[in-house]
Amino acid sequence: MAESDRRVAAPAKKGGIDGVAIAAAVLVGIFSVVRFALFMVLLWLRMVVVPLCHALSGLMLMCLLFSLWAFSDKTEMLWGFGIVGLVALVIAWSYDGLLSLLSGEDILREL
């Protein structure tokens, strides 16, 4: 007798409810609720964060241009204004990117 003939077949499932499927559905539901709540809080905070970052970025650009004209010998100040302005701009764009990922819709394809 071959090895495969001696194996016992697993019993077929009857029409019952699978516990793993229920647990997976509950976890997906909890994840959706948490994602939606986080999206709503971040969307509400967007009214403050993004305009503040854009204003800071614009101010740093003006300061960079002025210091380039008035204090061209102080390179630390130039680099500081440039880096702070760039970081503020990246934060604003990243914040919108995070919101688009959390939205649940395929926003990037619709743009």
PLY file of the C-alpha trace (Angstrom):
ply
format ascii 1.0
element vertex 111
property float x
property float y
property float z
element edge 110
property int vertex1
property int vertex2
end_header
0.00 0.00 0.00
1.31 3.41 -0.88
1.90 6.18 1.66
-0.82 8.36 0.17
-3.42 5.62 0.61
-2.92 5.52 4.39
-3.68 9.20 4.97
-6.95 10.01 6.56
-8.97 12.64 4.76
-9.98 15.71 6.73
-13.67 15.82 7.47
-15.63 18.08 5.18
-17.04 21.20 6.75
-20.73 21.32 7.23
-22.72 24.48 6.55
-21.52 26.17 9.80
-19.95 29.57 10.29
-16.17 29.74 10.16
-14.65 31.42 13.23
-11.63 32.67 11.34
-13.81 34.42 8.77
-15.80 36.12 11.51
-12.62 37.26 13.28
-11.21 38.59 10.01
-14.43 40.48 9.27
-14.42 42.01 12.77
-10.79 43.09 12.41
-11.47 44.65 9.01
-14.43 46.51 10.50
-12.39 47.79 13.45
-9.61 48.87 11.08
-12.11 50.76 8.92
-13.60 52.57 11.91
-10.14 53.57 13.24
-9.02 54.69 9.78
-12.16 56.78 9.32
-11.80 58.38 12.77
-8.13 59.20 12.13
-9.03 60.61 8.71
-11.71 62.88 10.17
-9.42 64.21 12.92
-6.58 64.85 10.46
-8.98 66.47 7.99
-10.23 68.77 10.74
-6.64 69.68 11.71
-5.77 70.31 8.06
-7.41 73.74 8.30
-4.60 74.76 10.65
-1.60 72.64 9.65
-1.43 73.15 5.88
-1.98 76.95 5.79
0.51 77.36 8.63
3.12 75.31 6.76
2.49 77.24 3.54
2.77 80.58 5.35
5.99 79.49 7.06
7.40 78.27 3.77
6.58 81.56 2.03
8.01 83.59 4.89
11.22 81.56 4.83
11.51 82.12 1.08
11.22 85.87 1.56
13.73 85.77 4.42
16.07 83.68 2.28
15.93 86.15 -0.58
16.38 89.14 1.73
19.29 87.56 3.59
20.85 86.58 0.28
20.77 90.25 -0.70
21.66 91.79 2.68
23.79 89.16 4.42
25.34 87.08 1.66
28.43 86.39 3.78
26.40 84.57 6.50
25.81 81.24 4.83
24.47 79.58 8.01
21.49 81.92 7.96
20.87 81.23 4.27
20.97 77.47 4.78
18.72 77.73 7.83
16.03 79.70 6.01
16.19 77.38 3.02
15.99 74.17 5.02
13.16 75.36 7.28
11.16 76.54 4.27
11.69 73.29 2.40
10.78 71.16 5.43
7.58 73.17 5.95
6.63 72.62 2.32
7.35 68.88 2.52
5.24 68.62 5.70
2.27 70.29 3.97
2.48 68.03 0.93
3.03 64.91 3.04
0.02 65.79 5.18
-2.19 65.92 2.10
-0.66 62.66 0.87
-1.43 60.98 4.17
-5.02 62.21 3.97
-5.38 60.83 0.47
-4.10 57.43 1.62
-6.47 57.36 4.60
-9.50 58.44 2.59
-10.28 54.96 1.34
-11.03 56.23 -2.15
-8.69 55.92 -5.10
-8.04 59.66 -5.22
-4.75 59.46 -7.10
-6.39 57.73 -10.06
-9.18 60.32 -10.17
-6.77 63.27 -10.35
0 1
1 2
2 3
3 4
4 5
5 6
6 7
7 8
8 9
9 10
10 11
11 12
12 13
13 14
14 15
15 16
16 17
17 18
18 19
19 20
20 21
21 22
22 23
23 24
24 25
25 26
26 27
27 28
28 29
29 30
30 31
31 32
32 33
33 34
34 35
35 36
36 37
37 38
38 39
39 40
40 41
41 42
42 43
43 44
44 45
45 46
46 47
47 48
48 49
49 50
50 51
51 52
52 53
53 54
54 55
55 56
56 57
57 58
58 59
59 60
60 61
61 62
62 63
63 64
64 65
65 66
66 67
67 68
68 69
69 70
70 71
71 72
72 73
73 74
74 75
75 76
76 77
77 78
78 79
79 80
80 81
81 82
82 83
83 84
84 85
85 86
86 87
87 88
88 89
89 90
90 91
91 92
92 93
93 94
94 95
95 96
96 97
97 98
98 99
99 100
100 101
101 102
102 103
103 104
104 105
105 106
106 107
107 108
108 109
109 110
